[in-house]
Amino acid sequence: MKNLGFGCMRLPLLDENNQKSIDKGQMCAMVDKFIERGFTYFDTAYVYHEGESERAVKECLVDRHARDNFILATKLPMFLLQSEEDKERFFREQCQKCGVDYFDYYLLHNLNMGTYHDKAVKFHGFDFLQKLKSEGRAKNIGFSFHDKPELLDEILTAHPEVNFVQLQINYLDWDNAAIQSAKCYKTAEKHGKKVVVMEPIKGGALANVPPEAEELFKDYNPKISVASWAVRFAASLPNVFMVLSGMSKLDQMDDNISYMENFVPLNDDEAAIVKRAAAIVNSSIEIPCTACEYCTDACPQNIAIPKYFHLYNDKKNYFKGMATNLAWSIQDLYYDNLTKNFGKASDCIACRVCEQHCPQGIKIADQMVKVKEFFEV
């Protein structure tokens, strides 16, 4: 099995402001090429694209390719569970939406301090996984995780029955004090669990790095993409068996295939370059948002939180070193356009419901104040 997975979290869209407007034509072309080139792993979830990702997977993958030609993973939406019965109800709905009667990999979605104790433990999520596996409805069972290594150790100690764990790993978060990718990876390794990597390019941030970092990469090898360094960093870890990439355009898939079809791990010189680049990139990003969109589903004001954070970071970098950050920029135009369909940053009521769903632990309400000052003052 080739170790690049098609992450169906950032699918091509017909309307960038509408997550449900999946471009099925382009997605079908991407799915076909992916399989033709020998790649088989597809990862989706109940909540991706506001509930439409699994349906798109059925239409573009399941209905068009033999079941034994692909591997399908999806996730039980833990934060939506309200009762014991919800687990089976969601699973059956996911089977119907995807058009399958079993999943090759089935996960408890986004375990953290809250969802582990309040949902997985309370509603016996791991017992449900084992039941699915014993019945052949899930071939491999695991969970995706966004929290501290100590909690991961607690979960894996209590549940050695899982086959794998899905972790956020990229060269920017490897030594990050909040994300602690390295420590989480080593915890999974200690427990003998294989790792699926999510966010290897950190929501696209590592495809568009500062000029100083890009120069490091291009000086060493001008023929390969900036994004390839991030994906290869994750894939080079010995306990990683799959790296997910949320490809939203055919050319992104072409690029990924070009270096993952016959994967070569980073050598010592390349690993040193990545470490230097990480220091440069870390110094340039103020709000570490990966645009996962988990926060937007919970926002009562319909604020385009990830999009505003992206514009904020872009504008911040654009004016880096200048006397003011408040001058007009192209980012202001994009912000104004977005506010025609979404709430403004100033509409934030600081309810902080969104923060409960943020895998990066961002204090979103506090950052919204900064966004407002940048774009509305």
C-alpha positions in Angstrom: 0.0 0.0 0.0 1.5 3.3 -1.1 1.7 5.8 1.9 -0.1 8.8 0.5 -3.8 9.1 1.3 -6.5 11.3 -0.3 -7.9 13.4 2.5 -11.5 14.4 1.6 -11.6 17.4 3.9 -10.6 20.1 1.4 -12.2 18.9 -1.8 -12.4 21.1 -4.9 -15.3 23.6 -4.8 -17.4 25.3 -7.3 -17.9 28.2 -4.9 -15.1 28.9 -2.4 -17.6 30.4 0.1 -19.8 27.3 0.1 -18.3 24.1 1.5 -21.2 22.0 0.2 -20.5 23.0 -3.5 -18.1 20.2 -4.2 -16.8 20.1 -7.8 -17.8 16.5 -8.5 -16.3 16.6 -12.0 -12.9 17.5 -10.8 -13.1 15.2 -7.8 -13.9 12.2 -10.1 -10.9 13.0 -12.3 -8.7 13.2 -9.1 -10.1 9.9 -7.8 -9.5 8.2 -11.1 -5.9 9.4 -11.4 -5.1 8.6 -7.8 -6.2 4.9 -8.3 -4.6 4.6 -11.7 -1.3 5.6 -10.2 -1.5 2.9 -7.5 -2.8 4.9 -4.5 -5.7 3.4 -2.6 -6.4 5.2 0.7 -9.3 7.6 1.0 -10.1 9.4 4.3 -13.4 11.2 5.0 -15.6 12.1 8.0 -19.2 12.8 8.9 -18.7 16.5 9.4 -16.4 17.3 6.4 -17.7 19.8 3.9 -20.7 20.3 6.2 -21.8 16.7 5.9 -21.3 16.4 2.1 -17.9 14.8 1.9 -19.1 11.2 2.5 -21.8 11.7 -0.1 -19.2 12.9 -2.6 -17.0 9.9 -1.8 -19.9 7.6 -2.7 -20.6 9.4 -6.0 -17.0 9.9 -7.1 -15.3 6.8 -5.6 -17.6 4.0 -4.4 -20.1 4.1 -7.3 -17.3 4.2 -9.9 -14.7 1.8 -8.6 -14.7 -1.8 -7.4 -14.7 -2.1 -3.6 -11.5 -4.1 -3.5 -9.6 -1.3 -5.4 -9.7 1.2 -2.6 -9.4 1.6 1.2 -12.0 3.8 2.9 -11.7 5.5 6.3 -14.2 7.6 8.1 -14.9 8.8 11.6 -17.6 8.7 14.2 -18.5 12.4 15.1 -17.8 12.3 18.9 -18.9 15.8 19.7 -22.4 15.1 18.3 -23.0 12.0 20.5 -25.9 12.5 22.9 -26.8 8.9 23.7 -25.5 5.3 23.5 -27.8 4.8 20.5 -26.3 7.6 18.5 -23.2 5.5 17.8 -25.0 2.9 15.8 -27.3 5.5 14.2 -24.4 7.5 12.9 -22.5 4.5 11.7 -25.5 3.2 9.7 -26.0 6.7 8.2 -22.3 6.8 7.2 -22.6 3.4 5.5 -25.6 4.7 3.6 -24.0 8.0 2.7 -20.8 6.3 1.5 -22.6 3.4 -0.2 -20.7 0.7 1.7 -21.4 -2.0 4.3 -18.0 -1.8 6.0 -15.1 0.6 6.4 -11.5 -0.5 6.2 -10.5 2.0 8.9 -13.0 3.5 11.4 -12.1 6.1 13.9 -13.4 8.0 16.9 -13.1 11.5 15.6 -11.0 14.2 17.4 -10.4 12.8 20.9 -9.2 15.3 23.4 -9.6 15.9 27.1 -13.3 16.8 26.6 -14.5 14.3 24.1 -12.5 11.4 25.6 -14.1 11.5 29.0 -17.4 13.2 28.2 -18.2 11.2 25.0 -15.9 8.2 24.4 -15.8 6.9 28.0 -19.4 7.9 28.8 -20.9 6.3 25.7 -18.5 3.4 25.5 -17.0 4.4 22.2 -14.2 1.9 22.3 -16.5 -1.0 23.0 -18.5 0.1 19.9 -15.3 0.0 17.8 -14.5 -3.5 19.0 -18.1 -4.6 18.2 -17.8 -3.2 14.7 -14.5 -5.0 14.2 -15.8 -8.4 15.5 -18.8 -8.1 13.1 -16.6 -7.3 10.1 -18.1 -3.8 9.7 -14.8 -2.1 10.5 -11.5 -3.9 9.5 -9.2 -1.6 11.5 -10.1 0.6 14.5 -8.5 3.7 15.9 -9.0 7.3 16.7 -7.8 10.8 15.6 -6.3 12.8 18.4 -5.7 16.5 19.1 -4.3 17.0 22.7 -1.3 16.4 25.0 0.9 13.3 24.9 0.0 12.5 28.5 -3.7 12.0 27.5 -2.7 10.0 24.5 -0.6 7.7 26.7 -3.6 7.3 29.0 -5.9 6.4 26.2 -3.5 3.9 24.5 -2.8 2.3 27.9 -6.5 1.8 28.5 -7.3 0.7 25.0 -4.5 -1.4 23.5 -7.1 -3.0 21.2 -6.9 -0.1 18.7 -4.8 -0.8 15.5 -3.7 2.8 14.8 -3.9 6.4 15.8 -4.2 9.5 13.6 -2.1 12.4 14.6 -1.3 16.0 13.5 2.3 15.9 12.4 4.3 18.4 10.4 7.7 19.9 10.7 6.2 23.2 12.1 4.4 21.4 14.9 7.1 18.8 15.6 8.6 20.8 18.5 5.6 23.1 19.1 4.9 23.5 22.8 1.1 23.4 22.2 0.7 20.7 19.6 3.7 18.5 20.7 3.7 16.4 17.5 7.0 14.7 18.3 5.9 13.7 21.8 2.6 12.4 20.6 4.3 10.4 17.8 6.8 8.9 20.3 3.9 8.0 22.6 2.2 6.1 19.8 5.5 4.4 18.9 6.0 3.4 22.6 2.6 1.6 22.4 3.4 -0.1 19.1 0.7 1.7 17.2 1.0 2.7 13.6 0.4 6.3 12.8 -1.7 8.0 10.1 -0.6 11.6 9.6 -3.1 14.5 9.2 -2.2 18.1 8.5 1.3 17.4 7.0 1.2 20.8 5.2 -0.7 22.5 8.1 -3.7 23.5 6.1 -1.6 24.7 3.2 0.6 26.9 5.3 3.7 24.9 4.4 3.1 25.2 0.7 3.5 28.9 0.9 6.4 29.6 3.2 8.4 32.9 3.7 10.9 33.7 0.9 13.9 32.8 3.2 12.5 29.3 3.8 11.6 28.8 0.2 15.1 29.8 -0.8 16.6 27.1 1.4 14.5 24.5 -0.4 15.1 25.8 -3.9 18.8 26.1 -3.4 19.0 22.4 -2.5 16.6 21.2 -5.2 14.9 23.7 -7.5 12.9 21.0 -9.2 10.6 19.9 -6.4 7.8 21.8 -4.7 7.8 23.5 -1.4 4.9 21.4 -0.2 6.8 18.2 -1.0 9.3 18.9 1.8 6.4 18.9 4.3 4.8 15.7 3.1 8.1 13.9 2.9 9.1 15.0 6.4 6.0 13.2 7.7 6.3 10.2 5.5 9.9 9.7 6.5 9.0 8.9 10.1 9.4 5.1 10.5 6.2 4.4 12.4 4.0 6.3 9.9 2.1 4.1 7.4 -0.1 6.8 5.8 0.2 10.5 5.2 -3.1 12.3 4.3 -3.1 15.2 2.0 -6.2 17.4 1.5 -5.9 17.9 -2.2 -8.3 20.4 -3.6 -7.0 20.7 -7.1 -5.8 18.3 -9.8 -2.4 20.0 -10.0 -1.9 19.5 -6.2 -2.5 15.8 -6.7 -0.1 15.7 -9.7 2.6 17.2 -7.5 2.0 14.8 -4.6 2.1 11.8 -6.9 5.3 13.0 -8.5 7.3 12.4 -5.3 5.2 9.9 -3.4 4.8 7.3 -6.2 8.3 6.1 -5.6 8.8 7.6 -2.1 12.4 8.4 -0.9 12.8 9.5 2.7 14.6 12.7 3.7 18.3 12.3 3.9 20.4 14.0 6.7 21.0 17.1 4.7 17.4 17.5 3.8 16.3 16.9 7.4 18.7 19.7 8.5 17.2 22.1 5.9 13.7 21.3 7.1 14.7 22.2 10.7 16.1 25.5 9.6 13.0 26.2 7.5 10.7 25.4 10.5 12.4 28.1 12.6 11.9 30.7 9.8 8.2 29.8 9.3 7.4 29.7 13.0 8.7 33.2 13.3 6.2 34.4 10.6 2.9 32.9 11.7 1.0 34.5 14.5 -2.3 32.6 14.4 -1.6 28.8 13.8 -4.9 28.0 12.1 -5.0 25.0 9.8 -8.4 25.9 8.3 -10.0 22.7 9.4 -13.4 24.5 9.8 -14.4 22.7 13.0 -15.0 26.1 14.6 -17.3 27.5 12.0 -20.0 24.8 12.6 -20.4 26.0 16.2 -20.3 29.8 15.5 -23.7 31.4 16.1 -22.6 34.5 14.2 -21.6 32.7 11.0 -18.1 34.2 11.1 -15.7 32.8 8.5 -13.0 32.3 11.2 -10.3 30.3 9.3 -10.6 32.6 6.3 -10.2 35.7 8.4 -7.2 34.2 10.2 -5.6 33.4 6.9 -6.1 37.0 5.7 -4.7 38.3 9.0 -1.6 36.2 8.8 -1.1 37.2 5.1 -1.5 40.9 5.9 0.8 40.6 8.9 3.5 39.0 6.9 3.0 41.5 4.0 3.6 44.5 6.3 6.3 42.8 8.4 9.0 45.2 9.3 7.0 48.3 8.3 5.9 51.0 10.7 2.3 50.1 10.5 0.2 47.0 9.9 -3.0 49.0 9.3 -2.4 50.3 5.8 -4.8 49.0 3.1 -3.8 45.8 1.3 -5.4 43.3 -1.1 -6.3 41.3 2.0 -8.7 44.1 3.0 -10.6 43.6 -0.3 -10.9 39.9 0.3 -12.1 40.6 3.8 -14.7 43.0 2.7 -16.0 40.5 0.1 -16.3 37.8 2.7 -18.3 40.0 5.1 -21.0 40.2 2.5 -21.9 36.6 3.2 -20.4 36.0 6.6 -20.4 37.8 10.0 -17.6 40.3 10.6 -14.9 39.8 13.2 -16.6 42.5 15.2 -19.8 40.4 15.3 -18.0 37.9 17.6 -19.8 37.7 20.9 -17.0 35.9 22.6 -19.2 32.9 23.5 -16.0 30.8 23.0 -18.1 27.8 21.8 -15.8 27.6 18.8 -12.7 27.2 21.0 -14.1 23.9 22.3 -13.8 22.5 18.8 -10.4 24.0 17.8 -7.8 21.2 17.5 -5.0 23.9 17.7 -6.2 25.3 21.0 -6.4 28.8 19.5 -8.1 31.5 21.7 -10.4 32.4 18.8 -12.3 35.2 20.5 -9.1 37.0 21.5 -7.7 36.7 18.0 -11.0 38.0 16.5 -10.2 41.3 18.3 -6.9 41.5 16.4 -8.7 40.7 13.1 -11.2 43.4 13.8 -8.4 45.9 14.4 -6.6 44.9 11.2 -9.6 45.1 8.9 -12.3 47.2 10.4 -10.6 50.1 12.1 
